[in-house]
Amino acid sequence: MRVKINLKCSQCGSINYLTSKNQKNHPEKIQVLKYCPKERKVTLHVES
């Protein structure tokens, strides 16, 4: 079953992205390098 998750910037704390993941196959939290428009650079985004 796919669940919707928000990706939150680890530096500024803003929620920039909405995505989904399969809870059964990936129970751990997602950590992805994404662009943060507030910081104007690529930062680590974690599942919130």
C-alpha positions, 0 to 999 in steps of 0.5 A: 500500500502506497502512502503519501509523505512530505519531504522536509528540508533538514536545514531550513525546516520547510516542507517542499515536496509531496511524494509517496512510498510503499510502506511494506517494502520501505519501512525506514524514513526516506532521505533524498538530496533535493533542491530547496527554493528557500536555501537556493541550493541542494540540501538533504530532505527527510520524511516528515 
